[in-house]
Amino acid sequence: MAIFFSIFGVSILSFTTEGITKYPQYQLGILFALLCTIGWALEGVVASYFMKEESLNSSVTIFIRQLSSSLFYFILICLFLDGTKVFPSFVHSPDLLFYILFSALLGAASYLFWYSAIDILGASIGMLLNSTYVVWTVCLEFILGKVELEMKFILAIVFISSSILLLIRDSKKEEE
């Protein structure tokens, strides 16, 4: 039930017919998003397994994951996307390099916190809490004046928050 509430809350925010005409290949985008969620689910479950069953520290686990992903991306970009033409532009643009490195630092910290949550709380609660970034995005956009607070935002926040409370309640019942 908790997962359904979360999916429903995110769907309220995400699925809209407004602006779909801007994206002529939106079906492909939805397919990629669904594949991404399956990948994230697998990543969370596998990471949780290795942290619990193999007693790997969450910092070590995320390091292995980030390093292997970075190497894969580097090889993919250099070999198949001719990335060697792009890399020199970073060296000649210190501002761009700063923003990329700063974003990388925030991303690395975010993943470290996420893996720590999965290690401490388990995959289902850690990943569900991670999915609340949608709520925080809307709140930040509202604070920055980029969106108006609409009823769909409030409904989404209620459903996503309810999903978290349900999952935590259910996990406490399982512990007893």
C-alpha positions in Angstrom: 0.0 0.0 0.0 2.9 2.4 0.8 4.5 1.9 -2.5 1.2 2.5 -4.3 0.7 5.8 -2.4 4.2 6.9 -3.3 3.8 6.0 -7.0 0.4 7.7 -7.0 1.8 10.9 -5.4 4.7 11.1 -7.8 2.3 10.4 -10.7 0.1 13.3 -9.7 3.1 15.6 -10.1 4.8 14.0 -13.0 2.2 12.9 -15.5 0.5 15.8 -17.2 -0.6 16.4 -20.7 0.6 20.0 -20.5 3.8 20.4 -22.5 3.9 16.9 -24.0 3.7 18.5 -27.4 7.1 20.0 -26.6 8.5 16.5 -26.5 7.6 14.6 -29.7 9.4 11.4 -28.4 7.9 11.5 -24.9 7.0 7.8 -25.1 10.6 7.0 -25.5 11.3 9.2 -22.5 8.7 7.4 -20.4 10.3 4.1 -21.4 13.8 5.3 -20.4 12.3 6.6 -17.1 10.7 3.2 -16.4 14.0 1.4 -17.2 15.8 3.9 -14.8 13.4 3.0 -12.0 14.1 -0.7 -12.5 17.8 0.0 -12.5 17.5 2.1 -9.3 15.5 -0.6 -7.6 18.1 -3.3 -8.6 20.9 -1.0 -7.4 19.2 -0.4 -4.0 18.5 -4.1 -3.5 22.0 -5.2 -4.5 23.7 -2.5 -2.5 21.6 -3.4 0.6 22.5 -7.1 0.1 26.2 -6.4 0.0 26.1 -4.0 2.9 24.2 -6.4 5.1 25.2 -9.9 4.0 28.9 -9.1 3.1 29.3 -6.5 5.8 30.5 -3.8 3.4 30.6 -0.3 4.7 28.2 2.0 2.9 31.1 4.4 2.0 33.0 1.5 0.4 29.9 0.3 -1.4 29.2 3.7 -2.9 32.8 4.1 -3.8 32.8 0.9 -5.8 29.6 1.8 -7.5 30.7 5.4 -8.3 34.1 4.2 -9.6 32.8 1.5 -11.8 30.1 3.8 -13.2 32.6 6.6 -13.8 35.0 4.2 -15.6 32.1 2.9 -17.7 31.0 6.4 -18.6 34.5 7.5 -19.4 35.1 4.6 -21.8 31.6 5.0 -23.3 32.0 8.7 -23.9 35.6 8.5 -25.2 35.2 5.5 -27.5 31.6 5.8 -28.7 30.6 9.4 -28.4 34.0 11.0 -29.4 34.3 12.7 -26.1 37.9 13.6 -26.7 36.7 16.7 -28.4 34.7 17.8 -25.4 37.2 17.4 -22.6 39.6 20.2 -23.7 36.7 22.7 -23.4 36.5 22.0 -19.7 40.2 22.8 -19.2 39.8 26.2 -20.9 36.7 27.2 -19.0 37.4 27.3 -15.2 33.9 28.5 -14.4 32.4 25.5 -16.2 34.8 23.1 -14.6 34.0 24.6 -11.2 30.2 24.1 -11.7 30.8 20.5 -12.9 33.0 19.7 -10.0 30.7 21.3 -7.5 27.8 19.4 -9.0 29.8 16.2 -8.7 30.6 16.9 -5.1 26.9 17.4 -4.3 26.0 14.2 -6.3 28.7 12.2 -4.4 27.4 13.4 -1.1 23.9 12.7 -2.0 24.7 9.1 -3.0 26.7 8.6 0.2 23.7 9.7 2.2 21.4 7.5 0.1 23.6 4.4 0.6 23.9 5.1 4.3 20.1 5.3 4.5 19.8 2.0 2.6 22.4 0.4 5.0 20.7 1.7 8.1 17.0 1.4 7.1 17.0 -1.2 4.4 16.3 -0.9 0.7 12.6 -0.3 0.7 12.5 2.5 3.3 15.8 4.1 2.0 14.6 4.1 -1.6 11.1 5.4 -0.7 12.6 8.2 1.3 14.9 9.0 -1.6 11.8 9.3 -3.9 10.6 12.2 -1.8 13.1 14.4 -3.8 10.1 15.2 -5.9 8.4 16.9 -2.9 11.6 18.8 -2.1 11.9 19.9 -5.7 8.4 21.4 -5.7 9.0 23.1 -2.4 12.2 24.7 -3.6 10.6 25.8 -6.8 7.8 27.3 -4.8 10.2 29.1 -2.5 12.2 30.4 -5.4 9.0 31.6 -7.1 9.3 29.3 -10.1 5.9 27.6 -9.5 2.6 28.4 -7.8 1.4 26.0 -5.1 -1.4 24.1 -6.8 -3.8 21.5 -5.4 -1.9 18.7 -7.3 1.3 19.6 -5.4 -0.5 19.4 -2.0 -2.1 16.1 -3.0 1.2 14.7 -4.1 2.9 15.8 -0.9 0.1 14.1 1.2 0.3 10.8 -0.8 4.1 10.7 -0.7 4.3 11.6 3.0 1.5 9.0 3.8 3.5 6.3 1.9 6.5 7.0 4.1 4.5 6.8 7.3 2.8 3.5 6.1 6.1 1.9 5.3 7.7 2.9 8.6 4.6 1.6 10.5 4.6 -1.7 8.5 8.4 -2.2 9.1 7.9 -1.6 12.8 5.2 -4.2 12.9 7.6 -6.7 11.2 10.2 -6.1 13.8 7.8 -6.9 16.6 
